[in-house]
Amino acid sequence: MKGLDSVGSQYLFLSLTPLSFSLGPTSTQSPCPHSCSGTQVERSRAGKVGTAVSLGGPGLKLLPKAVCFLNFSLLGCVFLGIAFLGIGLWAWNEKGVLSNISSITDLGGFDPVWLFLVVGGVMFILGFAGCIGALRENTFLLKFFSVFLGIIFFLELTAGVLAFVFKDWIKDQLYFFINNNIRAYRDDIDLQNLIDFTQEYWQCCGAFGADDWNLNIYFNCTDSNASRERCGVPFSCCTKDPAEDVINTQCGYDARQKPEVDQQIVIYTKGCVPQFEKWLQDNLTIVAGIFIGIALLQIFGICLAQNLVSDIEAVRASW
């Protein structure tokens, strides 16, 4: 019995680690010092791999990187993506779009809800791929994350270069975009709020001037227009009186029937495109810093994903 106890104590040694436990001899020498069968060799290799992963081998390096990557992708993308998607779907539900999907194409102008849905969808897909890829050590999802993020970075870089080179074309497209939305000002409440916010923030009216509101059927100055807002502008074009606590939504009525000198007292006469250009020049440093920060975050995500893929493949190659 003493002989059996000594054999058992030699070969039944339990090694507990945070990740796994292993059964094997207490001796540090290889269990097959001279000759082993094929089955014994495979068991020996399996034991080495398990020890490398659980006792501080290459696999242990994956833990801090995986945690960091999870925080970056999960908190930064998934939660924000879900929030954006939720806001977009809630807005569509309030407008009755979800009950009548065909009404999506009825709006002549830009629906701001699309911005929430597209941005939220992209962020959710990126975050989900990065999160599951890091959690499951799935190299396909991690490569998808880095390639997708690289495409977005390339598109942003291309758009920035084109906007710098083709300034006049961008200005024409912006003018067309604003005027197209002026026509649909009363068709969608979200678009109306977006236009009002833009005109109030930049203290402007229309794309290049207040007369651009002639494009809207409610504000044009034609004789056939029976609207009370005829030859006027929205309240967001009106100059603000600091003494007024309540917004006068009728301040723009008949504003464009007055002489130009009197118009400048009542409403903003500068267009939103020139005002946007002026704002961009005055805040160029801040805008450039924001874009550089976003670009660095994207590059950081790409490098982190690729580094994690390399570590996973290195551990698998050691098997």
Disulfide bonds with the S-S distance in Angstrom:
Cys32-Cys36 1.99
Cys204-Cys272 2.03
Cys205-Cys237 2.19
Cys221-Cys231 2.02
Cys238-Cys251 2.06
